[in-house]
Amino acid sequence: MRFGEDLPKDIRNRIKRRGPRVNSRVPVAIEWNGSGGPLHFEAAFTRVVNNYGCLLVSPKEIKERQQIRLTNLFTRQRASGVVVWKGTQRPDGWDLGIELVSADLDFWGLDL
């Protein structure tokens, strides 16, 4: 038996991640336009980050494919992103997968 053959098929077929992920709670401000509505601003934080995105915890539910703007409150850098996955609501907020579409590689202020 080759390595990995004993894993479930859905796990074997998953696309490999583009880079390392780091568990890190980074405070961010997020902003987005609702469907035809006003601009929304909220304080949020990350659970996991990498050079290409993050697992974000948002106090508000945001739809998949929604474009958002993030501001890293430590570095004051801004980046554009899109919600690519919406998880469940937990006591501290909604889990959202964010893909960064325009960000410097040092956006998180961490060595990744």
C-alpha positions as CSV (number, residue, x, y, z in Angstrom):
1,M,0.0,0.0,0.0
2,R,1.3,3.4,-1.0
3,F,1.4,6.4,1.4
4,G,-2.0,8.1,1.6
5,E,-4.1,5.2,0.0
6,D,-5.7,4.6,3.4
7,L,-7.0,8.2,3.6
8,P,-10.6,8.9,2.5
9,K,-11.0,9.7,-1.2
10,D,-12.2,13.3,-0.6
11,I,-9.0,14.0,1.3
12,R,-6.7,12.4,-1.2
13,N,-8.3,14.5,-4.0
14,R,-8.2,17.9,-2.3
15,I,-6.1,20.5,-4.0
16,K,-2.9,21.2,-2.2
17,R,-2.5,24.5,-0.5
18,R,-0.4,27.2,-2.1
19,G,1.7,27.9,1.0
20,P,2.1,27.3,4.7
21,R,-0.6,28.4,7.1
22,V,-0.1,29.8,10.5
23,N,-2.5,29.9,13.4
24,S,-2.6,33.6,14.2
25,R,-5.1,36.0,15.7
26,V,-4.7,39.2,13.8
27,P,-7.1,42.0,14.4
28,V,-8.5,43.4,11.2
29,A,-11.2,45.9,10.1
30,I,-13.4,44.7,7.2
31,E,-15.5,46.7,4.9
32,W,-17.9,45.6,2.1
33,N,-21.0,46.8,0.2
34,G,-24.1,44.8,0.9
35,S,-26.4,43.9,-2.0
36,G,-27.2,47.4,-3.2
37,G,-26.9,48.7,0.3
38,P,-24.5,51.0,2.2
39,L,-20.9,50.3,3.0
40,H,-20.5,48.1,6.1
41,F,-17.6,48.4,8.5
42,E,-16.8,45.8,11.2
43,A,-14.0,44.8,13.5
44,A,-13.0,41.2,13.0
45,F,-10.0,38.9,13.6
46,T,-8.3,35.9,11.9
47,R,-7.8,32.4,13.2
48,V,-5.4,31.2,10.4
49,V,-3.4,33.2,7.9
50,N,-1.2,32.6,4.9
51,N,0.2,34.7,2.0
52,Y,-2.9,34.1,0.0
53,G,-5.8,34.5,2.5
54,C,-7.1,33.7,5.9
55,L,-9.8,32.1,8.0
56,L,-11.6,35.2,9.2
57,V,-14.1,35.5,12.1
58,S,-16.7,38.1,11.3
59,P,-19.4,39.4,13.7
60,K,-21.7,39.7,10.6
61,E,-22.7,37.1,8.0
62,I,-21.2,37.8,4.6
63,K,-22.2,36.0,1.4
64,E,-19.8,33.9,-0.6
65,R,-18.2,35.7,-3.6
66,Q,-18.6,39.1,-1.7
67,Q,-15.7,41.4,-2.3
68,I,-14.3,42.8,0.9
69,R,-11.5,45.2,2.0
70,L,-9.3,44.2,5.0
71,T,-7.1,46.5,7.1
72,N,-4.5,44.8,9.2
73,L,-4.8,46.8,12.5
74,F,-1.2,45.9,13.5
75,T,0.5,47.0,10.2
76,R,-2.1,49.4,8.9
77,Q,-1.8,47.8,5.5
78,R,-4.9,47.3,3.4
79,A,-5.8,44.5,1.0
80,S,-8.7,43.4,-1.2
81,G,-10.2,40.0,-0.9
82,V,-13.2,37.8,-1.7
83,V,-15.2,35.4,0.5
84,V,-14.6,32.0,-1.0
85,W,-16.1,29.9,1.8
86,K,-18.7,30.5,4.5
87,G,-18.7,28.2,7.6
88,T,-21.0,28.2,10.5
89,Q,-21.7,30.8,13.1
90,R,-19.9,30.3,16.4
91,P,-20.3,32.3,19.6
92,D,-17.5,34.7,18.5
93,G,-18.8,35.1,14.9
94,W,-19.0,33.6,11.4
95,D,-16.1,31.6,10.0
96,L,-15.2,32.9,6.5
97,G,-12.5,31.8,4.1
98,I,-11.0,34.8,2.5
99,E,-8.8,34.8,-0.6
100,L,-6.6,37.9,-0.9
101,V,-6.6,39.3,-4.4
102,S,-4.3,42.2,-3.9
103,A,-1.9,42.1,-0.9
104,D,1.8,42.5,-0.3
105,L,3.4,39.3,0.9
106,D,4.1,41.0,4.2
107,F,0.5,42.0,4.7
108,W,0.1,39.9,7.9
109,G,3.4,41.2,9.4
110,L,4.6,37.6,9.9
111,D,7.3,35.4,8.4
112,L,5.3,32.8,6.4
